[in-house]
C-alpha cells in the first residue's frame, strides 16, 4: 500500500472528507461526549467494526499533544 507524502509539518493521517465528523455527530445525537460515546461503543459487542475503529481513533487522538495546548504532567 502506497503512502502519501505529507508536506513538511503536516500529519500523514488522512480521513476521507465524507467521514470527517461522523463520530462526533453520532455522539451529539446520542447526547454523550465523544469520550463517553467512544467508551460505550468499544464496550458494545454489537457495534459495527467501522464504528469501533472510529471510537478507537477518537480515544487515541485525544492523547496527542495539540499545538498550543496544555502539556500533560
C-alpha positions as CSV (number, residue, x, y, z in Angstrom):
1,X,0.0,0.0,0.0
2,X,1.5,3.3,-1.0
3,X,1.5,6.1,1.5
4,X,1.0,9.7,0.6
5,X,3.8,12.1,1.4
6,X,2.6,14.9,3.6
7,X,4.1,18.4,3.3
8,X,6.6,19.2,6.0
9,X,4.9,19.8,9.3
10,X,1.7,18.2,8.2
11,X,0.1,15.0,9.5
12,X,0.3,11.8,7.5
13,X,-3.2,10.8,8.7
14,X,-5.8,11.1,6.0
15,X,-9.5,10.9,6.8
16,X,-11.9,11.0,3.9
17,X,-13.9,14.2,3.8
18,X,-17.1,12.3,3.8
19,X,-16.2,10.5,7.1
20,X,-14.9,13.6,9.0
21,X,-17.0,14.5,12.0
22,X,-19.3,11.4,11.7
23,X,-18.3,10.1,15.2
24,X,-18.8,13.5,16.8
25,X,-22.2,13.8,15.2
26,X,-23.2,10.3,16.4
27,X,-22.0,11.3,20.0
28,X,-24.0,14.5,20.0
29,X,-27.1,12.7,18.6
30,X,-27.0,10.3,21.5
31,X,-26.4,13.1,24.0
32,X,-23.0,12.0,25.0
33,X,-19.5,13.4,24.9
34,X,-17.0,12.0,22.3
35,X,-15.0,10.1,25.0
36,X,-18.2,8.9,26.6
37,X,-19.5,7.6,23.3
38,X,-16.1,6.0,22.5
39,X,-16.2,4.0,25.7
40,X,-19.8,3.0,25.1
41,X,-19.0,1.8,21.5
42,X,-15.9,-0.1,22.5
43,X,-17.8,-2.0,25.2
44,X,-20.7,-2.8,22.9
45,X,-20.3,-6.3,21.3
46,X,-23.0,-5.4,18.7
47,X,-21.3,-2.2,17.5
48,X,-20.1,-2.2,13.9
49,X,-16.4,-2.6,13.1
50,X,-16.4,0.7,11.4
51,X,-17.9,2.5,14.5
52,X,-15.3,0.7,16.7
53,X,-12.5,2.0,14.5
54,X,-13.8,5.5,14.8
55,X,-14.2,5.2,18.6
56,X,-10.7,3.8,18.9
57,X,-9.3,6.7,16.8
58,X,-11.2,9.2,18.9
59,X,-9.8,7.7,22.1
60,X,-6.2,7.6,20.8
61,X,-6.3,11.1,19.2
62,X,-7.4,12.6,22.5
63,X,-4.0,11.7,23.9
64,X,-2.0,13.5,21.2
65,X,-0.2,16.8,22.0
66,X,-2.1,19.7,20.5
67,X,-0.2,22.7,19.3
68,X,-0.6,25.5,21.8
69,X,-2.4,23.3,24.3
70,X,-1.6,22.4,27.8
71,X,1.1,19.8,28.4
72,X,0.2,16.7,30.4
73,X,2.1,16.1,33.6
